[in-house]
Amino acid sequence: QDPQFQGFGVLMRYVNKVSHLLTGGEHRADVALVYHGEGDWMSGDDRMLMQEPAKELYDHHLCYDIVCCDDLCAWGRAEKGKLLVRDEQYSCLVVPYAKYLPDQLLRKLRQLSEQGAAV
């Protein structure tokens, strides 16, 4: 006896159709955004949360993925000016400000920059 039941059925048919159309699609983000965790833990209040650059990217309609420090250090590499992390490819890497960052991350950022990735 729910008056919204008929509308719910319409909504679910639409969701089913869209899900079918998107099956097999690939998500491609332009930007990799480093998760701020390590900088937050090491720098206290003298850091930027990733939400700040994330909002700027969102406001400028740039698709981004959040990448953790561990994945970036283990899987990050640069080829032909692109950043590659696992199976993903990015045009650039955004690192939120932090007074202190782990040495391993700083070495990786320097290496990626020297290999031609936009950091």
NORNOR-V856973 format. One record per residue. N is the residue number from 1. RES is the residue in one small letter. PSI is psi in degrees with one decimal (* if undefined). NEAR is the number of other C-alpha atoms within 10 Angstrom. D_CENTER is the distance of its C-alpha to the mean C-alpha in Angstrom with 2 decimals. Layout:
BEGIN
N,RES,PSI,NEAR,D_CENTER ; N,RES,PSI,NEAR,D_CENTER
END
This chain:
BEGIN
1,q,14.8,4,44.15 ; 2,d,122.9,5,40.72 ; 3,p,-17.2,7,40.89 ; 4,q,-1.9,8,37.16 ; 5,f,-41.4,10,37.45 ; 6,q,-42.7,9,38.14 ; 7,g,-35.5,9,35.10 ; 8,f,-40.3,11,32.92 ; 9,g,-42.1,11,34.21 ; 10,v,-44.9,11,33.29 ; 11,l,-43.9,12,29.73 ; 12,m,-35.0,11,29.42 ; 13,r,-39.4,11,30.90 ; 14,y,-46.6,12,28.34 ; 15,v,-41.1,12,25.41 ; 16,n,-42.6,11,27.10 ; 17,k,-46.0,11,27.51 ; 18,v,-41.6,11,23.91 ; 19,s,-40.9,11,22.74 ; 20,h,-43.8,10,25.24 ; 21,l,-32.3,10,24.11 ; 22,l,-8.3,9,20.45 ; 23,t,129.6,8,21.50 ; 24,g,-4.0,8,20.56 ; 25,g,158.3,7,17.96 ; 26,e,130.9,7,14.83 ; 27,h,130.2,8,11.38 ; 28,r,115.7,12,10.30 ; 29,a,146.3,16,7.35 ; 30,d,-31.1,18,8.75 ; 31,v,140.1,22,6.37 ; 32,a,129.0,25,4.38 ; 33,l,121.7,22,4.54 ; 34,v,131.4,21,7.03 ; 35,y,136.7,20,8.17 ; 36,h,1.6,22,11.52 ; 37,g,-55.0,14,13.80 ; 38,e,-43.4,16,15.88 ; 39,g,-36.2,24,16.42 ; 40,d,-46.2,21,17.42 ; 41,w,-36.8,13,19.82 ; 42,m,-29.7,15,21.32 ; 43,s,-7.6,16,21.66 ; 44,g,-127.1,12,22.73 ; 45,d,-11.2,12,22.80 ; 46,d,65.0,13,22.29 ; 47,r,169.4,18,18.51 ; 48,m,132.2,18,15.81 ; 49,l,150.0,18,13.62 ; 50,m,-17.0,19,9.91 ; 51,q,-30.1,13,11.18 ; 52,e,-55.7,11,13.07 ; 53,p,-30.2,17,10.71 ; 54,a,-41.1,20,8.53 ; 55,k,-40.4,12,12.01 ; 56,e,-44.3,11,12.93 ; 57,l,-45.6,17,10.20 ; 58,y,-46.0,12,11.17 ; 59,d,-27.8,9,14.78 ; 60,h,16.2,9,14.73 ; 61,h,38.6,9,13.41 ; 62,l,123.8,13,10.45 ; 63,c,136.5,14,7.93 ; 64,y,156.8,19,4.23 ; 65,d,144.2,18,1.58 ; 66,i,126.1,16,2.62 ; 67,v,130.4,19,5.27 ; 68,c,156.6,15,8.78 ; 69,c,-42.3,21,11.61 ; 70,d,-45.4,12,13.70 ; 71,d,-41.2,12,11.70 ; 72,l,-45.0,19,11.15 ; 73,c,-36.9,16,14.86 ; 74,a,-38.5,13,16.13 ; 75,w,-9.1,12,14.52 ; 76,g,136.0,20,13.25 ; 77,r,163.9,21,15.70 ; 78,a,137.1,19,16.43 ; 79,e,128.8,12,18.64 ; 80,k,41.5,8,20.12 ; 81,g,3.2,15,17.85 ; 82,k,147.1,19,14.61 ; 83,l,129.0,27,12.13 ; 84,l,128.2,20,12.32 ; 85,v,113.8,18,10.75 ; 86,r,-121.0,12,12.87 ; 87,d,6.8,6,13.28 ; 88,e,152.8,14,10.23 ; 89,q,135.1,19,10.91 ; 90,y,150.1,21,9.32 ; 91,s,-29.8,15,11.67 ; 92,c,167.3,19,10.54 ; 93,l,128.5,23,8.91 ; 94,v,127.9,19,9.02 ; 95,v,114.9,19,10.71 ; 96,p,144.9,19,12.10 ; 97,y,138.6,17,15.87 ; 98,a,137.9,19,17.74 ; 99,k,-37.7,13,21.39 ; 100,y,139.7,16,20.98 ; 101,l,154.7,19,18.42 ; 102,p,143.7,11,19.38 ; 103,d,-40.1,9,21.45 ; 104,q,-41.7,12,19.64 ; 105,l,-43.2,16,16.32 ; 106,l,-41.0,13,18.44 ; 107,r,-41.9,12,20.20 ; 108,k,-41.9,17,17.15 ; 109,l,-42.5,21,15.85 ; 110,r,-44.4,12,19.44 ; 111,q,-46.2,15,19.73 ; 112,l,-41.9,22,16.72 ; 113,s,-42.9,17,18.11 ; 114,e,-28.0,12,21.55 ; 115,q,-2.4,16,20.48 ; 116,g,3.7,15,19.40 ; 117,a,144.7,22,15.61 ; 118,a,109.1,18,14.75 ; 119,v,*,15,13.63
END
